[in-house]
Amino acid sequence: MIAYGIALFTALLIVAGALFALIAAIGINRLPDLYTRMHAASKAGTVGSGLMLIAVGLHAGDLATFSRAIAGFFFFILTAPVSAHLLAKAAHQVGYKLSPVSVLDELKGKDGPAP
């Protein structure tokens, strides 16, 4: 009975992770510029990948594998948003323009194009 519950919970995590990954993919295709696309990829994509990583660790049924999956999950949660932020900042510094539907550029005038 416990094995059935774990399998059901693992399946739920996989489905939830896949839905977050689908939302990230739709956001990448539908959003207007690099900055909003990176936001969708870093937020929804990170959560989706993290949920599926935890599901794989649970499905393995081994404490060592599960602990590695949890460590990978925390590493992914900590590094993906930081890397997306740095990529967006670099894109802004080299002059990549915001979409016309963007209403506010808080970095305008604070950092010019890179020399």
MOPAC internal coordinates of N, CA, C and O (Angstrom, degrees):
PM7 1SCF
backbone

  N    0.0000 0     0.00 0     0.00 0    0    0    0
  C    1.4499 1     0.00 0     0.00 0    1    0    0
  C    1.5349 1   110.99 1     0.00 0    2    1    0
  O    1.2310 1   120.61 1   141.21 1    3    2    1
  N    1.3503 1   116.45 1   -38.79 1    3    2    1
  C    1.4591 1   119.65 1   178.66 1    5    3    2
  C    1.5246 1   110.48 1   -67.77 1    6    5    3
  O    1.2310 1   120.34 1   140.78 1    7    6    5
  N    1.3240 1   116.96 1   -39.22 1    7    6    5
  C    1.4615 1   120.49 1   178.51 1    9    7    6
  C    1.5289 1   110.65 1   -62.02 1   10    9    7
  O    1.2310 1   120.37 1   142.73 1   11   10    9
  N    1.3211 1   116.91 1   -37.27 1   11   10    9
  C    1.4651 1   120.77 1   177.68 1   13   11   10
  C    1.5283 1   109.97 1   -65.58 1   14   13   11
  O    1.2310 1   120.11 1   138.92 1   15   14   13
  N    1.3121 1   117.39 1   -41.08 1   15   14   13
  C    1.4649 1   121.25 1   178.72 1   17   15   14
  C    1.5153 1   111.89 1   -64.81 1   18   17   15
  O    1.2310 1   120.60 1   138.55 1   19   18   17
  N    1.3162 1   116.47 1   -41.45 1   19   18   17
  C    1.4679 1   119.88 1   178.30 1   21   19   18
  C    1.5231 1   110.50 1   -65.51 1   22   21   19
  O    1.2310 1   120.81 1   139.02 1   23   22   21
  N    1.3339 1   116.06 1   -40.98 1   23   22   21
  C    1.4721 1   119.74 1   178.57 1   25   23   22
  C    1.5325 1   110.69 1   -64.37 1   26   25   23
  O    1.2310 1   120.36 1   141.06 1   27   26   25
  N    1.3093 1   116.92 1   -38.94 1   27   26   25
  C    1.4680 1   120.65 1   178.89 1   29   27   26
  C    1.5337 1   110.39 1   -67.26 1   30   29   27
  O    1.2310 1   120.62 1   136.63 1   31   30   29
  N    1.3274 1   116.42 1   -43.37 1   31   30   29
  C    1.4628 1   120.20 1   178.23 1   33   31   30
  C    1.5238 1   111.23 1   -64.58 1   34   33   31
  O    1.2310 1   120.03 1   140.71 1   35   34   33
  N    1.3197 1   117.55 1   -39.29 1   35   34   33
  C    1.4622 1   121.90 1   177.02 1   37   35   34
  C    1.5274 1   110.60 1   -62.71 1   38   37   35
  O    1.2310 1   120.79 1   136.39 1   39   38   37
  N    1.3186 1   116.10 1   -43.61 1   39   38   37
  C    1.4674 1   119.89 1   178.20 1   41   39   38
  C    1.5201 1   110.95 1   -63.32 1   42   41   39
  O    1.2310 1   120.30 1   141.21 1   43   42   41
  N    1.3194 1   117.03 1   -38.79 1   43   42   41
  C    1.4594 1   121.24 1   178.09 1   45   43   42
  C    1.5263 1   111.04 1   -64.33 1   46   45   43
  O    1.2310 1   120.49 1   137.95 1   47   46   45
  N    1.3163 1   116.67 1   -42.05 1   47   46   45
  C    1.4653 1   120.17 1   177.16 1   49   47   46
  C    1.5245 1   111.82 1   -63.75 1   50   49   47
  O    1.2310 1   120.47 1   139.88 1   51   50   49
  N    1.3219 1   116.71 1   -40.12 1   51   50   49
  C    1.4737 1   120.25 1   179.10 1   53   51   50
  C    1.5247 1   110.82 1   -64.99 1   54   53   51
  O    1.2310 1   120.58 1   136.85 1   55   54   53
  N    1.3293 1   116.49 1   -43.15 1   55   54   53
  C    1.4677 1   119.81 1   179.78 1   57   55   54
  C    1.5287 1   110.38 1   -65.92 1   58   57   55
  O    1.2310 1   120.23 1   136.74 1   59   58   57
  N    1.3365 1   117.16 1   -43.26 1   59   58   57
  C    1.4604 1   119.86 1   178.43 1   61   59   58
  C    1.5315 1   110.65 1   -63.46 1   62   61   59
  O    1.2310 1   120.09 1   137.47 1   63   62   61
  N    1.3288 1   117.43 1   -42.53 1   63   62   61
  C    1.4592 1   120.92 1   177.76 1   65   63   62
  C    1.5182 1   112.21 1   -63.25 1   66   65   63
  O    1.2310 1   120.86 1   140.34 1   67   66   65
  N    1.3290 1   115.97 1   -39.66 1   67   66   65
  C    1.4625 1   119.82 1   178.69 1   69   67   66
  C    1.5335 1   111.01 1   -67.02 1   70   69   67
  O    1.2310 1   120.10 1   143.66 1   71   70   69
  N    1.3289 1   117.42 1   -36.34 1   71   70   69
  C    1.4677 1   120.17 1   177.30 1   73   71   70
  C    1.5280 1   111.06 1   -66.41 1   74   73   71
  O    1.2310 1   120.28 1   138.31 1   75   74   73
  N    1.3223 1   117.07 1   -41.69 1   75   74   73
  C    1.4595 1   119.14 1   176.36 1   77   75   74
  C    1.5256 1   110.88 1   -64.22 1   78   77   75
  O    1.2310 1   119.96 1   140.19 1   79   78   77
  N    1.3103 1   117.69 1   -39.81 1   79   78   77
  C    1.4638 1   120.46 1   177.53 1   81   79   78
  C    1.5330 1   110.78 1   -65.22 1   82   81   79
  O    1.2310 1   120.38 1   142.70 1   83   82   81
  N    1.3328 1   116.88 1   -37.30 1   83   82   81
  C    1.4673 1   120.30 1   176.40 1   85   83   82
  C    1.5243 1   111.12 1   -64.76 1   86   85   83
  O    1.2310 1   120.42 1   137.90 1   87   86   85
  N    1.3271 1   116.80 1   -42.10 1   87   86   85
  C    1.4600 1   120.55 1   177.36 1   89   87   86
  C    1.5231 1   110.35 1   -61.84 1   90   89   87
  O    1.2310 1   120.35 1   139.10 1   91   90   89
  N    1.3255 1   116.94 1   -40.90 1   91   90   89
  C    1.4654 1   120.42 1   177.54 1   93   91   90
  C    1.5232 1   110.68 1   -63.20 1   94   93   91
  O    1.2310 1   120.04 1   137.42 1   95   94   93
  N    1.3235 1   117.53 1   -42.58 1   95   94   93
  C    1.4707 1   120.64 1   179.91 1   97   95   94
  C    1.5242 1   111.25 1   -65.16 1   98   97   95
  O    1.2310 1   120.41 1   139.15 1   99   98   97
  N    1.3189 1   116.82 1   -40.85 1   99   98   97
  C    1.4704 1   120.09 1   177.06 1  101   99   98
  C    1.5221 1   109.93 1   -64.30 1  102  101   99
  O    1.2310 1   120.55 1   138.37 1  103  102  101
  N    1.3393 1   116.56 1   -41.63 1  103  102  101
  C    1.4599 1   119.85 1   178.41 1  105  103  102
  C    1.5136 1   112.69 1   -62.46 1  106  105  103
  O    1.2310 1   120.40 1   140.17 1  107  106  105
  N    1.3160 1   116.84 1   -39.83 1  107  106  105
  C    1.4608 1   120.02 1   178.70 1  109  107  106
  C    1.5297 1   110.62 1   -64.08 1  110  109  107
  O    1.2310 1   120.21 1   142.97 1  111  110  109
  N    1.3016 1   117.20 1   -37.03 1  111  110  109
  C    1.4630 1   120.39 1  -178.93 1  113  111  110
  C    1.5222 1   113.92 1   -80.68 1  114  113  111
  O    1.2310 1   119.81 1   150.71 1  115  114  113
  N    1.3303 1   117.96 1   -29.29 1  115  114  113
  C    1.4527 1   120.49 1  -172.25 1  117  115  114
  C    1.5207 1   115.30 1   -99.30 1  118  117  115
  O    1.2310 1   119.76 1   153.55 1  119  118  117
  N    1.3010 1   118.05 1   -26.45 1  119  118  117
  C    1.4613 1   119.92 1  -174.31 1  121  119  118
  C    1.5255 1   111.13 1   -75.47 1  122  121  119
  O    1.2310 1   120.08 1   -27.21 1  123  122  121
  N    1.3412 1   117.45 1   152.79 1  123  122  121
  C    1.4637 1   120.20 1  -165.50 1  125  123  122
  C    1.5220 1   117.40 1   -78.95 1  126  125  123
  O    1.2310 1   119.09 1   148.40 1  127  126  125
  N    1.3299 1   119.35 1   -31.60 1  127  126  125
  C    1.4596 1   117.92 1  -175.30 1  129  127  126
  C    1.5184 1   111.39 1  -137.44 1  130  129  127
  O    1.2310 1   121.37 1    -3.97 1  131  130  129
  N    1.3134 1   114.98 1   176.03 1  131  130  129
  C    1.4584 1   122.26 1  -175.97 1  133  131  130
  C    1.5264 1   112.06 1   -57.38 1  134  133  131
  O    1.2310 1   120.16 1   139.49 1  135  134  133
  N    1.3024 1   117.30 1   -40.51 1  135  134  133
  C    1.4615 1   120.59 1  -173.80 1  137  135  134
  C    1.5233 1   112.03 1   -68.21 1  138  137  135
  O    1.2310 1   120.05 1   135.57 1  139  138  137
  N    1.3050 1   117.50 1   -44.43 1  139  138  137
  C    1.4639 1   119.56 1   178.69 1  141  139  138
  C    1.5238 1   111.16 1   -72.18 1  142  141  139
  O    1.2310 1   120.11 1   147.28 1  143  142  141
  N    1.3032 1   117.39 1   -32.72 1  143  142  141
  C    1.4701 1   120.13 1   175.96 1  145  143  142
  C    1.5215 1   110.97 1   -65.37 1  146  145  143
  O    1.2310 1   120.56 1   137.86 1  147  146  145
  N    1.3206 1   116.53 1   -42.14 1  147  146  145
  C    1.4564 1   119.10 1   178.13 1  149  147  146
  C    1.5218 1   111.41 1   -65.91 1  150  149  147
  O    1.2310 1   120.23 1   147.33 1  151  150  149
  N    1.3182 1   117.17 1   -32.67 1  151  150  149
  C    1.4576 1   120.19 1   177.11 1  153  151  150
  C    1.5273 1   110.00 1   -63.83 1  154  153  151
  O    1.2310 1   120.28 1   134.71 1  155  154  153
  N    1.3216 1   117.07 1   -45.29 1  155  154  153
  C    1.4671 1   120.38 1   178.85 1  157  155  154
  C    1.5201 1   111.09 1   -63.54 1  158  157  155
  O    1.2310 1   120.63 1   137.36 1  159  158  157
  N    1.3139 1   116.40 1   -42.64 1  159  158  157
  C    1.4615 1   119.69 1  -178.13 1  161  159  158
  C    1.5204 1   111.60 1   -67.88 1  162  161  159
  O    1.2310 1   120.46 1   140.20 1  163  162  161
  N    1.3259 1   116.73 1   -39.80 1  163  162  161
  C    1.4625 1   118.07 1  -175.83 1  165  163  162
  C    1.5151 1   112.24 1   -77.09 1  166  165  163
  O    1.2310 1   119.10 1   145.98 1  167  166  165
  N    1.3068 1   119.32 1   -34.02 1  167  166  165
  C    1.4668 1   120.29 1  -177.86 1  169  167  166
  C    1.5334 1   111.18 1   -83.53 1  170  169  167
  O    1.2310 1   120.30 1   115.29 1  171  170  169
  N    1.3078 1   117.04 1   -64.71 1  171  170  169
  C    1.4649 1   119.91 1  -175.83 1  173  171  170
  C    1.5244 1   111.52 1   -69.60 1  174  173  171
  O    1.2310 1   120.09 1   142.08 1  175  174  173
  N    1.3008 1   117.43 1   -37.92 1  175  174  173
  C    1.4589 1   119.64 1   178.87 1  177  175  174
  C    1.5182 1   113.01 1   -65.17 1  178  177  175
  O    1.2310 1   120.47 1   142.52 1  179  178  177
  N    1.3202 1   116.71 1   -37.48 1  179  178  177
  C    1.4606 1   121.04 1   178.72 1  181  179  178
  C    1.5185 1   110.88 1   -67.15 1  182  181  179
  O    1.2310 1   120.44 1   134.09 1  183  182  181
  N    1.3174 1   116.76 1   -45.91 1  183  182  181
  C    1.4694 1   120.21 1   179.47 1  185  183  182
  C    1.5251 1   110.35 1   -63.83 1  186  185  183
  O    1.2310 1   120.08 1   135.68 1  187  186  185
  N    1.3269 1   117.46 1   -44.32 1  187  186  185
  C    1.4598 1   120.92 1   179.76 1  189  187  186
  C    1.5156 1   112.75 1   -61.93 1  190  189  187
  O    1.2310 1   120.75 1   133.78 1  191  190  189
  N    1.3171 1   116.17 1   -46.22 1  191  190  189
  C    1.4661 1   119.69 1   178.81 1  193  191  190
  C    1.5193 1   111.58 1   -65.76 1  194  193  191
  O    1.2310 1   120.68 1   141.72 1  195  194  193
  N    1.3234 1   116.30 1   -38.28 1  195  194  193
  C    1.4582 1   120.05 1   179.20 1  197  195  194
  C    1.5187 1   112.56 1   -65.55 1  198  197  195
  O    1.2310 1   120.20 1   138.33 1  199  198  197
  N    1.3253 1   117.22 1   -41.67 1  199  198  197
  C    1.4647 1   120.25 1   177.92 1  201  199  198
  C    1.5227 1   111.27 1   -63.72 1  202  201  199
  O    1.2310 1   120.44 1   139.48 1  203  202  201
  N    1.3192 1   116.77 1   -40.52 1  203  202  201
  C    1.4627 1   118.85 1   179.26 1  205  203  202
  C    1.5303 1   111.63 1   -70.25 1  206  205  203
  O    1.2310 1   120.11 1   147.89 1  207  206  205
  N    1.3184 1   117.39 1   -32.11 1  207  206  205
  C    1.4607 1   120.30 1   176.46 1  209  207  206
  C    1.5276 1   110.72 1   -66.40 1  210  209  207
  O    1.2310 1   120.15 1   138.19 1  211  210  209
  N    1.3208 1   117.33 1   -41.81 1  211  210  209
  C    1.4621 1   120.55 1   176.35 1  213  211  210
  C    1.5266 1   110.57 1   -64.10 1  214  213  211
  O    1.2310 1   120.23 1   140.60 1  215  214  213
  N    1.3243 1   117.17 1   -39.40 1  215  214  213
  C    1.4657 1   120.77 1   178.60 1  217  215  214
  C    1.5274 1   111.19 1   -62.27 1  218  217  215
  O    1.2310 1   120.11 1   139.66 1  219  218  217
  N    1.3107 1   117.40 1   -40.34 1  219  218  217
  C    1.4655 1   120.66 1   177.93 1  221  219  218
  C    1.5235 1   110.56 1   -64.47 1  222  221  219
  O    1.2310 1   120.70 1   138.48 1  223  222  221
  N    1.3375 1   116.26 1   -41.52 1  223  222  221
  C    1.4546 1   119.92 1   177.89 1  225  223  222
  C    1.5233 1   112.55 1   -63.32 1  226  225  223
  O    1.2310 1   120.37 1   140.79 1  227  226  225
  N    1.3255 1   116.90 1   -39.21 1  227  226  225
  C    1.4663 1   120.66 1   176.60 1  229  227  226
  C    1.5208 1   111.41 1   -67.27 1  230  229  227
  O    1.2310 1   120.96 1   137.98 1  231  230  229
  N    1.3091 1   115.76 1   -42.02 1  231  230  229
  C    1.4598 1   120.23 1  -177.13 1  233  231  230
  C    1.5318 1   111.70 1   -65.17 1  234  233  231
  O    1.2310 1   120.09 1   150.29 1  235  234  233
  N    1.3243 1   117.44 1   -29.71 1  235  234  233
  C    1.4560 1   120.65 1  -178.81 1  237  235  234
  C    1.5245 1   111.23 1   -64.10 1  238  237  235
  O    1.2310 1   120.30 1   146.73 1  239  238  237
  N    1.3287 1   117.03 1   -33.27 1  239  238  237
  C    1.4591 1   119.91 1   177.70 1  241  239  238
  C    1.5094 1   114.22 1    73.85 1  242  241  239
  O    1.2310 1   120.13 1  -166.32 1  243  242  241
  N    1.3077 1   117.36 1    13.68 1  243  242  241
  C    1.4656 1   122.90 1  -178.77 1  245  243  242
  C    1.5176 1   108.13 1  -119.28 1  246  245  243
  O    1.2310 1   120.31 1   -46.75 1  247  246  245
  N    1.3269 1   117.01 1   133.25 1  247  246  245
  C    1.4612 1   121.07 1  -177.34 1  249  247  246
  C    1.5258 1   111.67 1   -63.85 1  250  249  247
  O    1.2310 1   119.91 1   141.43 1  251  250  249
  N    1.3205 1   117.78 1   -38.57 1  251  250  249
  C    1.4689 1   120.65 1   179.94 1  253  251  250
  C    1.5313 1   110.37 1   -64.86 1  254  253  251
  O    1.2310 1   120.29 1   136.54 1  255  254  253
  N    1.3185 1   117.05 1   -43.46 1  255  254  253
  C    1.4630 1   120.83 1   178.93 1  257  255  254
  C    1.5185 1   110.94 1   -66.38 1  258  257  255
  O    1.2310 1   120.67 1   138.52 1  259  258  257
  N    1.3358 1   116.32 1   -41.48 1  259  258  257
  C    1.4629 1   120.38 1   179.59 1  261  259  258
  C    1.5262 1   111.05 1   -64.52 1  262  261  259
  O    1.2310 1   120.20 1   139.26 1  263  262  261
  N    1.3273 1   117.22 1   -40.74 1  263  262  261
  C    1.4647 1   119.55 1   179.46 1  265  263  262
  C    1.5258 1   111.09 1   -66.56 1  266  265  263
  O    1.2310 1   120.04 1   143.90 1  267  266  265
  N    1.3140 1   117.53 1   -36.10 1  267  266  265
  C    1.4744 1   120.25 1   175.49 1  269  267  266
  C    1.5231 1   110.98 1   -66.56 1  270  269  267
  O    1.2310 1   120.51 1   141.72 1  271  270  269
  N    1.3287 1   116.63 1   -38.28 1  271  270  269
  C    1.4614 1   120.33 1   178.28 1  273  271  270
  C    1.5270 1   110.88 1   -65.40 1  274  273  271
  O    1.2310 1   120.53 1   139.27 1  275  274  273
  N    1.3251 1   116.59 1   -40.73 1  275  274  273
  C    1.4680 1   119.94 1   178.05 1  277  275  274
  C    1.5255 1   110.34 1   -66.27 1  278  277  275
  O    1.2310 1   120.24 1   138.81 1  279  278  277
  N    1.3302 1   117.15 1   -41.19 1  279  278  277
  C    1.4669 1   120.41 1   177.46 1  281  279  278
  C    1.5316 1   110.37 1   -63.08 1  282  281  279
  O    1.2310 1   120.17 1   137.78 1  283  282  281
  N    1.3241 1   117.28 1   -42.22 1  283  282  281
  C    1.4575 1   120.79 1   176.52 1  285  283  282
  C    1.5111 1   112.39 1   -63.81 1  286  285  283
  O    1.2310 1   120.79 1   141.55 1  287  286  285
  N    1.3264 1   116.09 1   -38.45 1  287  286  285
  C    1.4667 1   121.24 1   178.01 1  289  287  286
  C    1.5268 1   110.21 1   -61.23 1  290  289  287
  O    1.2310 1   119.75 1   131.48 1  291  290  289
  N    1.3283 1   118.08 1   -48.52 1  291  290  289
  C    1.4590 1   120.39 1  -179.95 1  293  291  290
  C    1.5253 1   111.71 1   -66.27 1  294  293  291
  O    1.2310 1   119.94 1   141.84 1  295  294  293
  N    1.3215 1   117.71 1   -38.16 1  295  294  293
  C    1.4553 1   120.52 1   176.77 1  297  295  294
  C    1.5239 1   110.49 1   -62.40 1  298  297  295
  O    1.2310 1   120.55 1   137.43 1  299  298  297
  N    1.3167 1   116.55 1   -42.57 1  299  298  297
  C    1.4596 1   121.78 1  -179.80 1  301  299  298
  C    1.5237 1   110.83 1   -66.19 1  302  301  299
  O    1.2310 1   120.27 1   136.70 1  303  302  301
  N    1.3282 1   117.09 1   -43.30 1  303  302  301
  C    1.4653 1   121.55 1  -179.92 1  305  303  302
  C    1.5376 1   110.34 1   -64.02 1  306  305  303
  O    1.2310 1   120.43 1   144.80 1  307  306  305
  N    1.3197 1   116.78 1   -35.20 1  307  306  305
  C    1.4638 1   119.68 1  -178.87 1  309  307  306
  C    1.5240 1   113.54 1   -79.45 1  310  309  307
  O    1.2310 1   119.47 1   147.09 1  311  310  309
  N    1.3110 1   118.61 1   -32.91 1  311  310  309
  C    1.4608 1   120.12 1  -172.30 1  313  311  310
  C    1.5295 1   114.85 1   -95.83 1  314  313  311
  O    1.2310 1   119.22 1   148.00 1  315  314  313
  N    1.3101 1   119.09 1   -32.00 1  315  314  313
  C    1.4707 1   120.30 1  -175.70 1  317  315  314
  C    1.5311 1   113.00 1   -63.80 1  318  317  315
  O    1.2310 1   118.44 1   132.96 1  319  318  317
  N    1.3317 1   120.58 1   -47.04 1  319  318  317
  C    1.4708 1   118.47 1   178.14 1  321  319  318
  C    1.5323 1   113.15 1   -65.32 1  322  321  319
  O    1.2310 1   120.23 1   145.64 1  323  322  321
  N    1.3195 1   117.16 1   -34.36 1  323  322  321
  C    1.4676 1   120.11 1   179.09 1  325  323  322
  C    1.5266 1   110.13 1   -66.35 1  326  325  323
  O    1.2310 1   120.31 1   136.30 1  327  326  325
  N    1.3154 1   117.02 1   -43.70 1  327  326  325
  C    1.4649 1   119.36 1   179.56 1  329  327  326
  C    1.5283 1   111.20 1   -66.35 1  330  329  327
  O    1.2310 1   119.79 1   142.60 1  331  330  329
  N    1.3283 1   118.01 1   -37.40 1  331  330  329
  C    1.4689 1   120.28 1   177.16 1  333  331  330
  C    1.5313 1   110.67 1   -64.89 1  334  333  331
  O    1.2310 1   120.52 1   139.91 1  335  334  333
  N    1.3237 1   116.61 1   -40.09 1  335  334  333
  C    1.4624 1   119.80 1   177.86 1  337  335  334
  C    1.5255 1   111.27 1   -62.49 1  338  337  335
  O    1.2310 1   120.38 1   135.38 1  339  338  337
  N    1.3274 1   116.87 1   -44.62 1  339  338  337
  C    1.4622 1   120.04 1  -179.23 1  341  339  338
  C    1.5302 1   111.84 1   -66.89 1  342  341  339
  O    1.2310 1   120.27 1   143.19 1  343  342  341
  N    1.3295 1   117.10 1   -36.81 1  343  342  341
  C    1.4693 1   119.69 1   176.35 1  345  343  342
  C    1.5220 1   111.27 1   -66.03 1  346  345  343
  O    1.2310 1   120.11 1   139.68 1  347  346  345
  N    1.3281 1   117.39 1   -40.32 1  347  346  345
  C    1.4657 1   120.48 1   178.62 1  349  347  346
  C    1.5238 1   110.53 1   -66.57 1  350  349  347
  O    1.2310 1   120.14 1   140.10 1  351  350  349
  N    1.3181 1   117.34 1   -39.90 1  351  350  349
  C    1.4641 1   120.38 1   178.13 1  353  351  350
  C    1.5228 1   110.95 1   -64.33 1  354  353  351
  O    1.2310 1   120.33 1   138.24 1  355  354  353
  N    1.3298 1   116.98 1   -41.76 1  355  354  353
  C    1.4602 1   120.67 1   177.64 1  357  355  354
  C    1.5263 1   110.99 1   -64.02 1  358  357  355
  O    1.2310 1   120.28 1   139.62 1  359  358  357
  N    1.3326 1   117.07 1   -40.38 1  359  358  357
  C    1.4694 1   120.23 1   178.33 1  361  359  358
  C    1.5180 1   110.68 1   -63.87 1  362  361  359
  O    1.2310 1   120.17 1   141.50 1  363  362  361
  N    1.3146 1   117.28 1   -38.50 1  363  362  361
  C    1.4688 1   120.56 1   179.20 1  365  363  362
  C    1.5268 1   110.40 1   -68.11 1  366  365  363
  O    1.2310 1   120.22 1   140.70 1  367  366  365
  N    1.3195 1   117.19 1   -39.30 1  367  366  365
  C    1.4564 1   120.60 1  -178.70 1  369  367  366
  C    1.5240 1   112.47 1   -66.93 1  370  369  367
  O    1.2310 1   119.78 1   147.93 1  371  370  369
  N    1.3318 1   118.02 1   -32.07 1  371  370  369
  C    1.4645 1   118.97 1   179.01 1  373  371  370
  C    1.5190 1   112.07 1   -85.79 1  374  373  371
  O    1.2310 1   120.20 1   178.71 1  375  374  373
  N    1.3377 1   117.22 1    -1.29 1  375  374  373
  C    1.4526 1   120.04 1   172.68 1  377  375  374
  C    1.5106 1   116.65 1   101.10 1  378  377  375
  O    1.2310 1   119.38 1  -165.42 1  379  378  377
  N    1.3150 1   118.79 1    14.58 1  379  378  377
  C    1.4651 1   119.85 1   177.59 1  381  379  378
  C    1.5230 1   108.32 1   -65.56 1  382  381  379
  O    1.2310 1   120.26 1   -54.56 1  383  382  381
  N    1.3187 1   117.10 1   125.44 1  383  382  381
  C    1.4620 1   122.83 1  -173.64 1  385  383  382
  C    1.5260 1   112.20 1   -79.99 1  386  385  383
  O    1.2310 1   121.40 1   -32.40 1  387  386  385
  N    1.3191 1   114.93 1   147.60 1  387  386  385
  C    1.4569 1   121.02 1   172.60 1  389  387  386
  C    1.5194 1   109.45 1   -75.04 1  390  389  387
  O    1.2310 1   120.72 1   -19.26 1  391  390  389
  N    1.2994 1   116.22 1   160.74 1  391  390  389
  C    1.4551 1   121.71 1   176.07 1  393  391  390
  C    1.5240 1   109.45 1   -67.23 1  394  393  391
  O    1.2310 1   119.87 1   -29.12 1  395  394  393
  N    1.3272 1   117.85 1   150.88 1  395  394  393
  C    1.4766 1   119.53 1   177.34 1  397  395  394
  C    1.5327 1   113.08 1   -61.93 1  398  397  395
  O    1.2310 1   119.53 1   157.73 1  399  398  397
  N    1.3209 1   118.50 1   -22.27 1  399  398  397
  C    1.4663 1   119.78 1   179.19 1  401  399  398
  C    1.5188 1   112.23 1   -80.43 1  402  401  399
  O    1.2310 1   119.69 1   170.03 1  403  402  401
  N    1.3328 1   118.20 1    -9.97 1  403  402  401
  C    1.4618 1   120.86 1   175.87 1  405  403  402
  C    1.5271 1   108.13 1   -70.73 1  406  405  403
  O    1.2310 1   120.60 1   -44.26 1  407  406  405
  N    1.3046 1   116.46 1   135.74 1  407  406  405
  C    1.4599 1   119.32 1  -174.28 1  409  407  406
  C    1.5233 1   113.63 1  -100.74 1  410  409  407
  O    1.2310 1   119.42 1   164.25 1  411  410  409
  N    1.3266 1   118.72 1   -15.75 1  411  410  409
  C    1.4538 1   120.33 1  -174.92 1  413  411  410
  C    1.5275 1   110.93 1  -146.44 1  414  413  411
  O    1.2310 1   121.21 1   -49.34 1  415  414  413
  N    1.2981 1   115.30 1   130.66 1  415  414  413
  C    1.4580 1   121.86 1   173.77 1  417  415  414
  C    1.5232 1   107.29 1  -117.71 1  418  417  415
  O    1.2310 1   120.45 1   -83.95 1  419  418  417
  N    1.3188 1   116.74 1    96.05 1  419  418  417
  C    1.4588 1   120.93 1  -175.78 1  421  419  418
  C    1.5195 1   112.90 1   -71.17 1  422  421  419
  O    1.2310 1   119.73 1   162.23 1  423  422  421
  N    1.3253 1   118.12 1   -17.77 1  423  422  421
  C    1.4682 1   120.75 1  -179.95 1  425  423  422
  C    1.5091 1   112.99 1   -94.75 1  426  425  423
  O    1.2310 1   119.47 1   178.35 1  427  426  425
  N    1.3222 1   118.61 1    -1.65 1  427  426  425
  C    1.4675 1   121.30 1  -177.33 1  429  427  426
  C    1.5316 1   109.85 1   -62.67 1  430  429  427
  O    1.2310 1   121.00 1   -56.95 1  431  430  429
  N    1.3079 1   115.70 1   123.05 1  431  430  429
  C    1.4550 1   121.75 1   179.56 1  433  431  430
  C    1.5140 1   113.95 1    88.11 1  434  433  431
  O    1.2310 1   119.56 1   166.68 1  435  434  433
  N    1.3231 1   118.44 1   -13.32 1  435  434  433
  C    1.4582 1   120.84 1  -179.23 1  437  435  434
  C    1.5245 1   112.15 1   -88.00 1  438  437  435
  O    1.2310 1   120.78 1   151.41 1  439  438  437
  N    1.3149 1   116.12 1   -28.59 1  439  438  437
  C    1.4633 1   119.37 1   177.41 1  441  439  438
  C    1.5148 1   107.54 1  -142.61 1  442  441  439
  O    1.2310 1   121.17 1   -59.13 1  443  442  441
  N    1.2905 1   115.38 1   120.87 1  443  442  441
  C    1.4509 1   120.02 1   179.43 1  445  443  442
  C    1.5070 1   111.67 1   -84.01 1  446  445  443
  O    1.2310 1   120.74 1    -0.64 1  447  446  445
  N    1.3233 1   116.19 1   179.36 1  447  446  445
  C    1.4666 1   119.10 1   175.95 1  449  447  446
  C    1.5176 1   110.60 1   -60.95 1  450  449  447
  O    1.2310 1   121.72 1   -31.47 1  451  450  449
  N    1.3034 1   114.31 1   148.53 1  451  450  449
  C    1.4717 1   120.14 1  -179.67 1  453  451  450
  C    1.5143 1   109.60 1   -65.16 1  454  453  451
  O    1.2310 1   119.93 1   -36.25 1  455  454  453
  N    1.3432 1   117.74 1   143.75 1  455  454  453
  C    1.4820 1   119.86 1  -178.88 1  457  455  454
  C    1.5043 1   112.00 1   -69.37 1  458  457  455
  O    1.2310 1   120.10 1   180.00 1  459  458  457

